[in-house]
């Protein structure tokens, strides 16, 4: 679907699953030089389990119009406007603790009684994790949970790579595609090698379709963002940090300060690189689902403010 935000069309990939009064509404936020397509597997997985969800293209990404936003703070503000647009009335109202009943409602883990509209869960990857963090800290929409995938703070980018994004964007994309995926194991089978090659090709194709100059814009925004720990102090909802053990872009150790500031739960997906949405799709979905079932179900006041 297409919304209008700040006078520009914003593309939102919405699941076919309608909002469920008993389940939170999941909002997926993509990273640098990407768009909603990186979340397709997760959207399908959660939709099959009854979760309504959306993945939006940030301005200047995918098919969303408007100039790319030059700071993480502005991305967070834009996400807040998106949440207001999709949940105009008391979005993310208090989420009441409930008891899972697999015979009655397999996925009804979060509310004893229906409430409208559903609670909001923000899920961001890489640059999108910082944008989601900033949104959760500043929006007037209540956030039930915040999930940061492949995150780091500060999210520093090497000067050499930043310069390459200006002088040879195609080469920079090629390097990032390689770094985003875990290397092949020495004993990898031919099928595993082929599957990795296909993932690399798909990532390269997606990144190469974005507008010229976008990569430098996005990486510069990540590199310049200094307010992560301050934002974290404003967030009280349950938080999860998901890392890949083989992540060469945002290694798990670079998320520790943010985890501590958020008092977040954390999990590491064994063997996953930065592109864990495609590399370890089911493992990522299960980690998110487990966190929501445990932490939202056990929390009486589900707001970020």
C-alpha positions in Angstrom: 0.0 0.0 0.0 1.0 3.6 -0.4 0.7 6.3 2.3 1.5 10.0 2.2 4.1 11.1 4.7 5.6 14.6 4.6 4.0 15.2 1.2 5.6 12.2 -0.4 4.4 8.7 -1.3 5.7 6.1 1.1 5.5 2.4 0.0 4.6 -0.1 2.7 4.5 -3.8 2.1 1.7 -5.1 4.3 1.0 -8.7 5.2 -2.3 -10.2 4.0 -3.0 -11.1 7.6 -5.4 -8.6 9.1 -4.7 -7.1 12.6 -5.4 -9.5 15.4 -6.8 -8.0 18.6 -4.7 -10.5 20.6 -1.4 -10.1 18.9 1.0 -7.2 18.4 1.4 -5.5 15.0 5.0 -5.9 13.8 6.8 -3.1 12.0 10.0 -4.1 10.1 12.6 -1.4 9.3 15.3 -2.1 6.7 19.0 -1.1 6.7 21.3 0.9 4.5 21.0 0.7 0.7 18.1 -1.7 1.2 14.3 -1.7 1.2 11.3 -3.7 2.4 12.3 -6.8 0.4 15.0 -7.8 2.9 12.1 -8.7 5.3 10.0 -10.9 3.0 10.8 -14.2 4.7 10.1 -12.7 8.1 6.8 -11.1 7.0 5.7 -14.4 5.6 6.7 -16.4 8.7 4.9 -14.2 11.1 1.9 -13.7 8.8 1.4 -17.5 8.7 1.2 -17.4 12.5 -1.4 -14.7 12.6 0.7 -11.6 13.1 -0.2 -8.6 11.0 3.0 -6.9 9.9 4.4 -4.2 7.6 7.8 -3.4 6.1 8.1 0.2 4.8 10.6 1.7 2.3 12.3 4.6 4.0 12.3 7.8 1.8 14.5 7.5 -1.2 14.7 3.7 -0.9 12.8 1.1 -3.0 9.7 2.8 -4.3 9.2 5.4 -1.7 9.5 9.0 -3.0 11.3 11.9 -1.4 14.9 12.6 -0.7 16.8 10.2 1.5 16.9 11.3 5.1 20.4 12.4 6.1 20.3 11.5 9.8 19.2 8.7 12.1 17.2 11.2 14.1 15.2 12.2 11.0 14.6 8.6 10.1 13.2 8.0 13.6 10.9 11.0 13.3 9.7 9.7 9.9 9.0 6.3 11.4 6.9 8.0 14.1 4.8 9.6 11.4 4.4 6.2 9.8 3.2 4.7 13.0 0.7 7.5 13.5 -0.5 7.1 9.9 -1.2 3.3 10.3 -2.5 3.6 13.9 -4.3 6.9 14.2 -6.1 6.2 17.4 -4.2 5.4 20.6 -1.8 3.2 18.8 -0.1 0.6 21.0 -2.6 0.7 23.8 -1.6 -1.1 27.0 -0.9 -4.8 26.2 -2.3 -6.9 29.0 -0.5 -10.1 30.1 -2.2 -13.3 29.0 -1.7 -17.0 29.1 -0.9 -18.9 26.0 -3.4 -21.6 25.1 -2.2 -23.7 22.2 -5.5 -25.5 21.9 -7.6 -22.3 21.7 -5.3 -19.7 20.0 -1.8 -21.0 19.1 -0.4 -17.5 18.8 -2.5 -15.7 21.4 0.4 -15.1 23.7 0.0 -11.5 24.6 -3.5 -10.4 25.7 -6.2 -11.9 27.9 -8.8 -9.8 26.3 -8.8 -8.1 22.9 -7.8 -4.5 22.7 -7.9 -2.1 19.7 -5.6 -1.1 18.2 -3.0 -3.8 18.6 0.3 -3.1 20.4 3.2 -2.1 18.2 6.6 -3.9 18.0 9.4 -2.2 16.2 12.0 -4.5 14.5 15.0 -2.8 12.8 18.1 -4.2 11.1 21.5 -2.4 11.0 20.8 1.3 10.1 17.1 0.4 10.6 17.8 -0.7 14.2 19.2 2.8 15.0 16.2 4.4 13.3 13.8 2.1 15.3 15.7 3.0 18.5 15.4 6.7 17.9 11.7 6.3 17.0 10.9 4.3 20.2 12.6 7.1 22.2 10.8 10.0 20.6 7.4 8.9 19.3 4.1 9.6 21.0 2.9 6.2 19.8 3.4 3.6 22.6 5.8 0.8 21.6 5.2 -2.6 23.2 8.7 -4.0 22.3 11.8 -3.0 20.5 14.0 -5.5 18.6 17.4 -4.6 17.2 18.9 -7.0 14.6 22.5 -6.7 13.6 23.0 -3.5 15.6 26.0 -1.6 17.0 26.6 1.7 18.8 28.4 3.7 17.8 27.9 2.3 14.3 31.2 3.5 12.9 32.1 3.2 9.2 35.7 3.2 8.1 36.8 6.4 6.3 38.1 4.3 3.4 34.7 2.7 2.9 32.9 6.1 3.2 35.3 7.5 0.6 34.7 4.6 -1.7 30.9 5.1 -1.6 31.6 8.5 -3.0 34.2 7.6 -5.7 33.2 4.0 -6.7 29.8 3.1 -5.3 29.6 -0.2 -7.3 32.9 -1.5 -5.8 31.7 -0.4 -2.3 28.4 -2.4 -2.8 30.4 -5.4 -3.9 32.5 -5.3 -0.7 29.6 -4.8 1.5 27.7 -7.8 0.0 30.7 -10.0 0.8 31.1 -8.7 4.3 27.4 -9.0 5.0 27.4 -12.8 4.6 29.2 -15.4 6.8 32.1 -17.0 4.9 31.7 -20.6 3.7 32.9 -23.2 6.2 35.9 -25.3 5.1 33.7 -28.4 5.0 30.7 -26.7 3.3 28.9 -28.9 0.9 28.3 -28.0 -2.8 24.7 -27.2 -2.0 25.7 -24.9 0.9 28.2 -23.1 -1.4 25.6 -22.7 -4.1 23.0 -21.4 -1.6 25.4 -18.8 -0.3 26.3 -17.7 -3.8 22.6 -17.3 -4.5 22.1 -15.2 -1.4 25.1 -13.0 -2.4 23.6 -12.5 -5.8 20.2 -11.6 -4.4 21.7 -9.1 -2.0 23.8 -7.5 -4.7 20.8 -7.2 -7.1 18.7 -5.5 -4.4 21.4 -3.1 -3.4 22.2 -2.3 -7.0 18.7 -1.2 -7.7 18.8 1.7 -5.2 19.4 5.3 -6.3 22.9 6.5 -6.9 24.4 8.3 -3.9 22.1 6.5 -1.4 24.8 4.3 0.1 27.0 7.3 1.0 23.9 9.0 2.6 23.0 6.0 4.6 26.5 5.0 5.9 27.2 8.7 6.7 24.0 8.8 8.8 25.1 5.7 10.7 28.6 7.0 11.2 27.4 10.4 12.5 24.8 9.1 14.9 25.9 9.9 18.5 22.6 9.8 20.5 22.0 6.1 20.8 22.8 5.8 24.6 20.8 8.9 25.3 17.8 7.5 23.3 18.1 4.2 25.2 17.6 5.9 28.5 14.1 7.0 27.4 13.0 3.5 26.5 11.4 1.2 29.1 9.6 -1.4 27.0 11.2 -4.9 26.6 14.1 -4.9 24.2 16.0 -7.6 22.4 19.3 -7.4 20.6 19.9 -10.2 18.0 23.4 -10.7 16.7 25.1 -13.1 14.2 28.1 -15.0 15.5 29.8 -14.4 12.1 28.7 -10.8 11.6 31.7 -8.9 10.1 29.7 -5.6 9.9 28.3 -5.3 13.4 30.1 -7.9 15.5 28.2 -8.8 18.7 30.8 -7.1 20.9 29.9 -3.7 19.4 26.3 -3.9 20.7 27.2 -4.5 24.4 27.0 -0.8 25.4 23.6 -0.4 23.8 22.3 -3.6 25.4 23.4 -2.4 28.8 21.8 1.0 28.3 18.5 -0.6 27.1 18.7 -3.4 29.8 18.0 -5.6 26.8 17.8 -9.3 26.4 20.2 -10.6 23.8 20.7 -13.7 21.6 23.3 -14.7 19.1 22.5 -16.8 16.1 25.2 -19.3 15.5 26.8 -19.1 12.1 24.9 -16.1 10.9 26.4 -13.0 9.3 25.0 -9.5 9.1 22.5 -10.6 6.5 20.8 -13.0 8.9 17.3 -12.4 7.5 18.3 -14.5 4.5 21.1 -16.6 6.0 19.2 -17.8 9.1 15.7 -16.8 8.5 13.9 -19.4 10.6 16.4 -19.0 13.5 15.8 -15.2 13.5 12.0 -15.6 13.4 12.1 -18.1 16.2 14.3 -15.8 18.3 11.9 -12.9 17.9 8.9 -15.1 18.6 10.4 -16.5 21.7 11.3 -13.1 23.0 7.8 -11.7 22.4 6.1 -14.8 24.0 8.2 -14.5 27.1 8.7 -10.8 27.7 5.5 -9.3 26.5 3.5 -12.1 28.1 5.2 -11.4 31.4 5.0 -7.6 31.3 2.0 -5.7 32.8 2.7 -2.3 31.4 3.7 -2.4 27.7 4.7 1.1 26.8 7.9 2.8 25.8 7.0 6.1 27.4 
